């Protein structure tokens, strides 16, 4: 499990570098500034059920029920929230390639089923 969490940390650093590079603005442009996409209201986002494919880990960390489900399937992660936070903007599916022996398709499917069953 420590290997999986180390892989998470490495993956989050790689993802952060990729995002930072992708967000670098061009020196100048002849276009009007692009408008940001409208954001979902906070209440709507909070009421949405989490997903292994779309919910960033930092959002899971702030959802007690989601974390209960995560710890049910990955009990070795309990107490490792700081390590998980390093992969904050990544989803569980995003980190799967870095720790495929831990985040198997079967385990992620079971987590997803429990997320969908949440009230």
C-alpha positions in Angstrom: 0.0 0.0 0.0 2.9 2.4 0.7 3.9 1.8 -2.9 0.5 2.8 -4.1 0.5 5.9 -2.0 4.0 6.8 -3.2 2.7 6.3 -6.7 -0.2 8.7 -5.9 2.3 11.3 -4.8 4.3 10.9 -7.9 1.2 11.0 -10.1 0.0 14.1 -8.4 3.3 15.9 -9.1 3.2 14.8 -12.7 -0.4 16.0 -13.0 0.4 19.4 -11.4 3.2 20.0 -13.8 1.0 19.1 -16.7 -1.8 21.3 -15.6 0.6 24.2 -14.9 2.1 23.9 -18.4 -1.3 23.6 -20.0 -2.5 26.8 -18.2 0.4 29.0 -19.3 -1.2 31.8 -21.3 0.2 33.0 -24.6 2.3 36.2 -24.6 -0.3 38.1 -26.5 -3.5 37.4 -28.4 -5.7 39.3 -30.8 -8.8 37.6 -29.4 -11.1 38.9 -26.8 -10.6 37.1 -23.5 -12.5 33.9 -23.2 -15.3 33.8 -20.7 -15.1 31.1 -18.0 -17.7 28.3 -18.3 -20.5 28.8 -15.8 -20.0 26.9 -12.6 -22.6 24.7 -11.0 -24.0 26.1 -7.8 -22.2 24.9 -4.7 -25.4 23.2 -3.3 -25.9 21.4 -6.5 -22.3 20.2 -6.7 -22.5 19.1 -3.0 -25.6 17.1 -3.6 -24.2 15.2 -6.6 -23.1 11.7 -5.9 -19.4 11.1 -6.2 -17.9 9.0 -9.0 -14.6 7.2 -9.4 -14.4 8.7 -12.9 -15.2 12.4 -12.3 -14.9 13.4 -8.7 -11.5 14.7 -7.7 -9.9 13.2 -4.6 -9.9 16.5 -2.8 -13.7 16.5 -3.0 -13.9 12.9 -1.8 -11.8 13.9 1.2 -14.4 16.5 2.2 -17.3 14.0 1.9 -17.5 11.8 5.0 -19.8 9.3 3.4 -17.6 9.0 0.4 -14.5 8.5 2.6 -16.4 5.8 4.6 -17.0 4.0 1.3 -13.4 4.4 0.2 -12.1 3.1 3.5 -14.5 0.1 3.3 -12.8 -1.0 0.0 -9.3 0.3 0.8 -9.0 0.0 4.7 -5.2 0.5 4.4 -5.8 4.1 3.4 -7.3 5.1 6.7 -4.9 7.5 8.3 -3.3 8.2 4.9 -5.5 11.2 4.1 -2.4 13.5 3.7 -1.0 11.1 1.0 -4.4 11.1 -0.7 -4.5 14.9 -0.7 -1.4 15.0 -2.8 -3.4 13.7 -5.7 -6.2 16.1 -4.9 -7.2 17.2 -8.5 -7.0 13.6 -9.8 -9.9 11.1 -9.7 -9.6 7.5 -8.5 -9.6 6.4 -12.1 -6.8 8.9 -12.9 -4.5 7.3 -10.3 -5.3 3.7 -11.3 -2.4 3.4 -13.8 0.0 4.5 -11.1 -1.2 1.8 -8.6 -3.1 -0.7 -10.8 -2.5 -3.5 -8.3 -4.4 -1.5 -5.6 -7.0 0.3 -7.7 -8.2 -2.6 -9.7 -11.2 -2.4 -12.1 -13.1 -4.6 -9.7 -12.4 -2.5 -6.6 -13.2 0.7 -8.5 -16.5 -0.8 -9.8 -17.4 -1.8 -6.2 -16.6 1.8 -5.0 -18.7 3.2 -7.8 -21.6 1.0 -7.0 -21.5 2.1 -3.4 -21.3 5.8 -4.5 -24.4 5.3 -6.7 -26.2 3.7 -3.8 -25.6 6.8 -1.5 -28.8 8.6 -0.4 
